[in-house]
């Protein structure tokens, strides 16, 4: 018989990027007494990875739990970025309601729509938290209307439409029931969660059923499956069977060796857990997302949606440049293979495939950001390797027509830049779907554009909008192939010989375009050292020293004025490289190079490709 477990609430915090989810969770933890009164707490304590902290984005969903009025509230902080949307879809299966966080100025954004749509499809009740009401340009009343319109657009039922609104400033740790009332603490949000989010239901007497929604990985204990107990109880040393709704063949007998529940930011070992509890299970090597752990007498799988397919791929390969092996700790194909395959333990949206070449692996992910985070992590761990330009993954339909991934892009730009953005995206096969004003001189554009049309565009976009534009994209569907797109208008400046760059050589080279290297840097023949102002590639000798003669003229020894080089970030370099180039990644440097280093062979290959 189904019963409710009133002393538990399971919620997910969902929102668009940078609307304040993680900061909100920080405050809920602080105000529920998880930390000691004198304990120093880092900001955005839930973002545990270095890259998460630096970029201010959540990449992996995190579990935590707080206790309020004798009720345990399990909270899952989810990523807001579209590239990590696969994380959001899965964790919603663990919860009984969501807190939707919306910025009081920006309002409903594409990712807000994406995550809300998933929650409404699962018929989860929603508490809307309008955050950042302390912003000077906040417009809470308009944002409430926008959210209600979004609910109607997404076919929300009457119960979902009648959702409570809370107005908060997560940074100041305050919440209130009205935009006009200043709050003093987070109690209005706590109380609303208890009143509005239902307690988990299940049959405590039924056979065990636990659906695994997230995988954690720890070097000491291996894979850790995290999921909610849907029915029955789960105990340490219990015999169980793993089954999967998408794989009818799967029936693996296992024993539960370790069981944990979440308490604040740590896991606490328990001997058993009942319905509604979110548990972590370690000691099962072959556990995957979507698996159901059941009692042997009734192995019934819980249905689970398939994980979204990757849309973009890159080749990761052993670095074979003339400077290979000088800066990295892990440089061989064995190191590369082990590291890439170990990433699959925790990142389920990633695919790694071996290729005909033993030194090259095809890695597919949800977007450029998804793959660049992996590259950056590997670089910091001491890996040295090369990657190719990102390419989209095509499909074919029943009639053998080529299909490609399409994105819906929402772009907020100052009005004076809207024209150039529309022109650029139209050249990249984008179709303008909508255009409107969003206050204080900003225009919001909505485009439907092939994923490959956005590769290499973000840097250009920031330049075109003088850094004031915001671009957000969300995967729409696979649509008919739109034809060729010309990516880069400018060619590359290529080093003619190997050596160290000198001021004299750079001074002569800088007239030709923008340089990426300064004096005293190691270069090699075939390495890209800058961007040409014109369309073709040019080879330059930047190691060239001045020819010495006996005669001196009055102006010859004036100091050479060098323009500071443009230092590319990893994202900028990934966007810049062309199809015939590679990015050499080492713990100390990021270099761009031609795939074929020898200029004669390069010329020959180009000629053969054209003929």
C-alpha positions in Angstrom: 0.0 0.0 0.0 1.4 3.4 -1.0 2.1 5.8 1.9 3.6 9.3 2.1 6.8 9.9 4.1 6.0 13.3 5.6 9.4 14.0 7.2 11.2 14.2 3.8 11.1 16.6 0.8 13.1 16.0 -2.4 13.6 19.1 -4.6 15.8 20.1 -7.5 16.9 23.7 -8.0 16.6 24.5 -11.7 17.4 27.7 -13.7 19.2 29.4 -16.6 23.0 29.9 -16.3 24.0 32.6 -13.8 20.5 33.2 -12.3 21.8 32.3 -8.8 21.0 28.6 -8.1 24.2 27.7 -6.4 24.3 31.0 -4.3 20.7 30.2 -3.2 21.7 26.7 -2.1 24.6 28.3 -0.1 22.2 30.4 1.8 19.8 27.5 2.4 22.7 25.5 3.9 23.9 28.4 6.0 20.5 29.3 7.4 19.6 25.7 8.2 22.5 25.4 10.5 24.6 23.0 8.4 27.8 25.0 9.2 29.1 25.8 12.7 28.6 29.5 13.7 32.3 30.2 13.4 33.0 28.1 10.3 34.5 29.7 7.3 32.5 28.9 4.2 33.7 29.4 0.6 31.3 31.1 -1.8 29.3 28.8 -4.1 30.3 25.9 -1.8 28.4 23.4 -4.1 30.7 24.1 -7.1 33.5 21.8 -6.1 35.6 21.7 -9.3 38.2 24.4 -10.1 36.7 25.1 -13.4 33.2 25.4 -11.9 34.5 28.0 -9.5 36.5 30.0 -12.0 33.8 30.2 -14.6 31.0 30.5 -12.1 29.0 27.6 -13.8 27.8 24.3 -12.4 28.8 21.4 -14.6 27.8 18.4 -12.5 24.6 18.2 -10.5 25.3 18.1 -6.7 23.4 16.5 -3.8 23.0 18.0 -0.4 20.5 17.8 2.4 19.3 20.2 5.2 16.9 19.8 8.1 14.1 22.3 8.7 11.3 21.9 11.3 12.3 18.2 11.7 11.9 17.6 7.9 14.8 16.5 5.9 15.0 18.5 2.6 17.2 16.7 -0.1 18.4 19.4 -2.5 19.9 18.8 -5.9 21.7 21.8 -7.5 21.6 21.3 -11.3 23.6 22.9 -14.1 22.0 25.7 -16.1 24.1 25.5 -19.2 22.6 23.8 -22.3 25.7 21.6 -22.8 25.0 19.9 -19.4 21.3 19.6 -20.0 21.6 15.8 -19.8 22.3 16.2 -16.1 19.1 18.1 -15.5 16.8 15.6 -17.3 18.0 12.7 -15.1 18.0 14.3 -11.7 14.3 15.3 -12.1 13.4 11.6 -11.8 14.7 11.7 -8.2 12.6 14.6 -6.9 8.9 15.5 -6.1 9.1 19.1 -7.0 11.3 21.9 -8.3 12.3 25.4 -7.3 12.6 27.5 -10.5 15.1 30.3 -10.0 14.6 33.3 -12.4 16.7 36.5 -12.5 14.5 39.6 -11.7 16.0 41.5 -14.6 16.7 38.9 -17.3 13.4 37.1 -16.8 12.6 33.8 -18.6 15.6 32.7 -20.7 16.0 29.7 -23.1 17.4 27.4 -20.5 14.7 28.4 -18.1 12.2 27.2 -20.7 14.2 24.0 -21.3 14.4 22.9 -17.7 10.8 24.0 -16.9 9.5 22.0 -19.8 11.2 18.9 -18.5 9.7 19.5 -15.0 6.2 20.1 -16.3 6.4 17.0 -18.5 7.1 14.9 -15.4 4.1 16.7 -13.7 6.3 18.1 -10.9 4.9 21.0 -8.9 7.0 24.2 -9.3 7.9 26.9 -6.7 9.1 30.0 -8.6 11.8 32.0 -6.9 12.4 35.5 -8.5 16.0 36.1 -7.5 18.3 39.2 -7.5 15.4 41.6 -6.6 18.2 43.8 -5.2 19.4 44.6 -8.7 18.8 48.3 -9.5 17.2 47.4 -12.9 15.1 44.5 -11.4 11.5 44.3 -12.9 9.9 41.5 -10.8 6.2 42.2 -11.7 7.0 41.9 -15.5 9.0 38.8 -14.9 6.1 37.2 -13.0 3.9 37.8 -16.1 6.6 36.4 -18.4 6.9 33.2 -16.3 3.1 32.7 -16.3 3.1 33.1 -20.1 5.8 30.5 -20.3 3.8 28.1 -18.2 0.8 28.6 -20.6 3.1 28.1 -23.6 4.3 24.9 -22.2 0.8 23.6 -21.6 1.0 23.6 -17.8 -2.1 22.3 -16.0 -4.3 24.4 -13.7 -2.6 23.1 -10.6 0.9 23.9 -12.0 -0.3 27.4 -13.1 -1.4 28.1 -9.5 2.2 28.0 -8.3 3.6 30.1 -5.4 6.0 33.0 -6.2 8.8 33.9 -3.7 11.0 37.0 -4.2 14.6 36.7 -3.0 18.1 38.0 -3.0 20.2 34.9 -2.6 23.3 37.0 -2.2 21.8 38.9 0.8 20.2 35.7 2.1 16.6 37.1 2.2 13.3 36.0 0.8 9.7 37.4 1.0 6.2 36.6 -0.3 5.9 40.0 -2.1 8.3 42.0 -4.3 7.4 45.1 -2.2 8.2 43.6 1.2 11.9 43.4 2.2 12.7 40.0 3.6 14.9 39.2 6.6 15.8 35.6 6.0 15.0 32.5 3.9 12.2 31.2 6.0 9.4 32.1 3.5 11.2 29.8 0.9 11.7 27.0 3.5 8.0 27.2 4.5 6.8 27.3 0.9 8.8 24.2 0.1 7.3 22.3 3.0 3.7 23.4 2.2 3.7 23.1 -1.6 6.2 20.3 -2.5 4.5 16.9 -1.8 6.2 14.3 0.4 7.6 11.3 -1.5 5.2 8.3 -1.9 5.9 4.6 -2.1 5.1 1.2 -0.6 7.4 0.5 2.3 6.3 -3.2 2.3 6.9 -3.8 -1.4 10.1 -5.3 -2.9 13.0 -2.9 -3.2 13.2 -0.6 -6.2 15.9 2.1 -6.5 16.3 4.0 -9.8 19.9 5.2 -10.3 19.8 8.8 -11.7 23.4 10.0 -11.2 26.8 8.4 -11.1 29.6 9.7 -8.9 33.1 8.4 -9.2 35.8 8.1 -6.5 39.3 6.6 -7.0 39.1 4.7 -3.8 35.6 3.1 -4.0 35.0 3.3 -7.8 31.5 4.0 -9.2 28.9 5.3 -6.8 25.2 5.1 -7.9 22.9 7.8 -6.6 19.1 7.4 -6.7 15.8 7.5 -4.8 14.2 4.6 -3.0 10.9 4.3 -4.8 9.5 1.2 -3.1 10.5 -1.0 -0.1 13.7 -0.6 1.9 17.3 -1.1 0.9 19.7 -2.6 3.4 23.5 -3.2 3.7 24.4 -6.8 2.8 21.1 -7.3 1.0 21.2 -9.4 -2.2 19.8 -7.5 -5.2 19.4 -7.6 -9.0 20.2 -4.8 -11.4 17.8 -4.4 -14.4 17.3 -1.7 -17.0 14.2 -0.5 -18.8 16.2 0.1 -22.1 18.1 -3.2 -21.9 15.9 -6.2 -21.3 18.8 -8.6 -21.3 20.4 -7.0 -18.3 20.0 -9.0 -15.0 23.1 -8.7 -12.8 23.1 -10.2 -9.3 24.8 -7.9 -6.8 25.2 -7.4 -3.0 24.8 -3.9 -1.4 28.0 -3.4 0.5 27.9 0.3 1.4 25.0 2.7 1.7 25.1 6.4 2.4 22.6 9.2 2.8 23.4 12.9 2.3 23.7 15.2 5.3 24.8 18.8 4.6 27.8 18.5 2.3 28.9 15.1 3.4 27.7 11.5 2.9 26.7 9.6 6.1 27.0 5.8 6.2 23.6 4.1 7.0 22.6 0.5 7.4 19.2 0.9 5.7 17.0 3.4 3.9 13.3 3.6 3.2 10.9 5.1 0.6 11.7 8.7 -0.4 15.3 8.6 0.8 18.0 9.7 -1.7 20.9 7.2 -1.3 24.4 6.6 -2.6 25.4 3.0 -3.2 29.1 2.0 -3.6 30.7 -1.3 -4.3 28.9 -2.1 -7.5 31.4 -1.9 -10.4 28.9 -2.3 -13.3 26.3 0.3 -12.2 25.0 2.8 -14.8 22.5 5.6 -15.0 19.0 4.3 -15.7 19.6 1.0 -13.8 17.1 -0.1 -11.2 18.2 -2.0 -8.1 15.5 -4.5 -7.2 14.8 -7.4 -4.8 15.6 -10.7 -6.5 12.0 -11.9 -6.1 10.6 -9.1 -8.2 13.1 -7.6 -10.7 11.0 -4.8 -12.3 12.7 -1.9 -14.0 11.5 1.7 -13.5 11.0 3.5 -16.9 13.7 6.1 -17.7 14.2 8.5 -20.6 17.2 7.9 -22.8 20.1 10.2 -22.3 20.4 12.9 -25.0 22.7 12.0 -27.9 25.9 14.0 -28.5 25.8 16.5 -31.4 29.5 17.5 -31.8 32.8 15.6 -32.0 36.5 16.2 -32.0 39.5 14.0 -32.4 41.9 13.8 -29.5 45.3 12.6 -30.6 48.9 12.0 -29.4 50.9 15.2 -29.8 53.5 14.7 -32.6 54.8 18.3 -33.0 58.6 19.1 -32.9 58.0 20.3 -29.2 56.1 17.1 -28.2 56.8 15.6 -24.8 58.7 18.6 -23.4 56.0 20.0 -21.1 53.5 17.2 -20.3 53.6 14.4 -17.8 51.2 12.1 -19.7 52.0 12.0 -23.4 51.5 8.5 -24.8 48.4 7.0 -26.5 48.0 4.6 -23.5 47.8 7.6 -21.1 45.3 9.4 -23.4 43.1 6.3 -23.8 42.9 5.5 -20.1 42.1 9.1 -19.2 39.3 9.5 -21.9 37.7 6.1 -21.0 37.8 6.9 -17.3 35.9 10.2 -18.0 33.0 7.9 -19.1 32.6 6.8 -15.5 31.1 10.1 -14.5 30.1 11.9 -17.7 27.2 10.0 -19.4 26.7 12.5 -22.2 30.2 11.8 -23.5 31.1 9.2 -26.1 34.7 8.0 -26.8 35.4 5.8 -29.9 38.7 4.2 -31.1 39.6 5.0 -34.7 41.7 3.2 -37.3 44.7 5.2 -36.0 45.9 3.9 -32.7 47.0 7.4 -31.6 43.7 9.1 -32.2 40.3 8.9 -30.4 36.9 10.4 -31.5 35.3 12.1 -28.6 31.6 13.3 -28.9 29.8 15.6 -26.6 26.8 18.0 -26.2 28.6 21.1 -27.3 31.9 23.1 -27.5 31.8 24.0 -23.8 31.2 20.4 -22.8 34.4 19.3 -24.7 36.5 22.4 -23.7 35.9 21.7 -20.0 37.3 18.1 -20.5 40.3 19.5 -22.4 41.0 22.1 -19.7 40.7 19.4 -16.9 43.2 17.1 -18.7 45.6 20.0 -19.4 45.6 20.8 -15.6 46.2 17.2 -14.8 49.5 17.2 -16.8 48.3 15.7 -20.1 49.8 16.7 -23.4 47.8 16.0 -26.6 46.4 17.6 -29.8 42.7 18.1 -30.8 41.1 18.8 -34.2 38.4 21.3 -35.0 34.9 20.5 -33.6 32.6 19.0 -36.2 28.9 18.3 -35.9 27.5 14.7 -36.0 25.2 14.2 -39.0 22.3 11.7 -39.3 20.3 10.5 -42.3 16.5 10.1 -42.4 14.5 7.2 -44.0 14.9 8.6 -47.5 18.7 8.9 -47.0 18.6 12.7 -46.7 21.3 14.3 -44.7 20.2 15.8 -41.3 22.2 18.1 -39.0 21.6 19.3 -35.4 19.8 22.6 -35.2 20.0 25.1 -32.3 17.6 27.7 -31.1 19.7 30.8 -30.3 18.4 33.7 -28.2 20.6 36.8 -28.5 20.3 40.0 -26.4 22.2 42.9 -27.9 22.2 46.7 -27.7 19.9 48.0 -30.5 22.8 49.5 -32.6 24.5 46.1 -33.0 21.4 44.1 -33.9 21.9 44.6 -37.7 25.4 43.2 -37.8 24.4 40.2 -35.7 21.5 39.4 -38.0 23.8 39.7 -41.1 26.5 37.5 -39.6 24.1 34.8 -38.5 22.2 34.8 -41.8 25.5 34.2 -43.6 25.9 31.2 -41.2 22.5 29.8 -42.4 20.6 31.1 -39.4 16.9 32.0 -39.8 15.5 34.9 -37.8 12.4 33.6 -35.9 11.6 36.6 -33.8 12.7 40.1 -32.7 11.6 42.3 -29.8 12.7 45.0 -27.5 13.6 44.1 -23.8 13.9 47.5 -22.2 16.8 50.0 -21.8 18.0 49.9 -25.4 18.4 46.1 -25.8 16.9 43.9 -28.5 16.2 40.2 -28.2 16.7 38.1 -31.4 15.6 34.5 -31.8 17.3 32.4 -34.4 17.1 28.8 -35.6 20.6 28.0 -36.8 22.6 24.8 -37.6 25.0 23.9 -34.7 28.0 24.2 -37.0 26.9 27.8 -37.8 27.7 28.6 -34.2 31.1 27.0 -34.2 33.7 29.7 -34.0 31.1 32.5 -33.7 31.2 33.5 -30.0 34.5 35.4 -30.2 33.3 37.3 -33.3 30.0 38.0 -31.6 31.7 39.5 -28.5 33.8 41.8 -30.8 30.8 42.8 -32.9 28.8 43.7 -29.8 31.8 45.3 -27.9 31.3 42.7 -25.2 27.7 43.8 -24.4 25.9 40.9 -26.2 24.6 37.7 -24.5 24.0 34.6 -26.6 22.2 31.5 -25.3 21.5 28.4 -27.3 19.5 25.2 -26.7 19.4 22.1 -28.9 16.2 22.0 -31.0 16.2 19.0 -33.3 17.9 17.4 -36.3 16.8 19.2 -39.4 17.6 19.1 -43.2 21.2 19.9 -44.1 21.5 23.6 -44.9 24.5 23.6 -47.3 28.1 24.8 -47.0 29.1 27.5 -44.5 32.2 29.7 -44.9 33.7 29.8 -41.5 36.8 32.0 -41.5 37.4 34.9 -43.8 41.1 35.4 -42.7 44.0 33.1 -43.3 46.8 32.1 -40.9 50.3 33.4 -40.4 52.6 30.4 -40.3 56.1 30.1 -38.9 58.6 29.3 -41.7 61.4 27.8 -39.6 61.9 26.4 -36.1 63.6 28.4 -33.4 63.0 31.2 -31.0 61.1 34.3 -32.0 63.1 37.6 -32.1 61.8 41.2 -32.0 63.2 42.0 -35.5 61.3 39.1 -37.1 58.1 39.9 -35.2 58.4 43.6 -36.1 58.4 42.8 -39.8 55.6 40.1 -39.4 53.1 42.3 -37.5 52.3 44.4 -40.5 50.7 41.3 -42.0 48.0 40.7 -39.3 47.5 39.9 -35.6 50.3 37.9 -34.0 49.7 35.3 -31.3 53.3 35.1 -30.1 55.7 37.5 -28.5 59.5 37.6 -28.5 61.5 34.7 -27.0 58.9 32.0 -27.6 59.7 28.6 -29.2 58.1 28.1 -32.6 58.4 25.4 -35.3 57.9 25.2 -39.0 54.1 24.8 -39.7 53.0 26.4 -36.4 50.3 29.1 -36.7 51.7 32.3 -35.1 48.9 34.7 -36.0 45.9 35.7 -38.1 46.4 37.2 -41.6 44.5 40.3 -42.5 43.7 38.6 -45.9 42.1 35.3 -46.8 45.2 33.3 -47.7 47.8 31.6 -45.5 51.3 33.2 -45.4 54.6 31.8 -44.2 56.8 34.2 -42.2 60.2 34.0 -40.7 59.8 35.3 -37.1 63.2 33.9 -36.0 65.0 36.2 -38.4 67.7 38.4 -36.9 68.9 41.7 -38.3 71.7 41.5 -40.8 74.7 43.2 -39.3 76.9 45.6 -41.4 79.8 47.9 -40.7 77.9 51.1 -41.5 75.5 52.7 -39.1 72.7 55.1 -40.0 71.2 57.5 -37.5 67.7 55.8 -37.5 68.6 52.1 -37.9 69.0 51.5 -34.2 65.8 53.0 -33.0 63.9 50.7 -30.6 61.5 48.4 -32.5 57.9 49.0 -31.3 56.1 45.7 -31.1 52.3 45.4 -30.8 51.4 43.1 -27.8 50.4 39.7 -29.1 46.8 38.5 -28.9 46.8 35.6 -26.3 44.1 33.2 -27.2 42.1 31.4 -24.4 41.3 27.7 -24.9 37.8 28.5 -26.2 39.1 31.2 -28.6 41.7 28.9 -30.0 39.1 26.1 -30.5 36.9 28.5 -32.3 39.8 29.9 -34.4 41.3 26.7 -35.8 40.3 25.6 -39.3 39.7 22.1 -40.6 43.4 21.7 -41.7 44.7 22.8 -38.3 45.2 21.2 -34.9 45.4 22.6 -31.4 48.4 21.4 -29.4 47.5 21.3 -25.7 50.1 21.1 -23.0 50.0 22.0 -19.3 51.9 25.2 -20.0 50.9 26.2 -23.6 48.2 26.2 -26.2 49.6 26.3 -29.7 47.9 26.2 -33.1 49.5 24.3 -35.9 48.9 23.0 -39.4 48.0 19.3 -39.6 50.8 18.9 -42.3 53.8 20.8 -41.0 55.9 20.6 -44.2 54.9 23.5 -46.5 55.6 21.6 -49.8 53.4 18.6 -48.7 50.8 21.0 -47.4 50.6 22.8 -50.8 50.4 19.4 -52.6 47.6 18.2 -50.3 45.6 21.4 -50.9 46.0 21.1 -54.7 44.9 17.5 -54.6 41.8 18.4 -52.5 40.8 21.1 -55.0 41.2 18.9 -58.1 
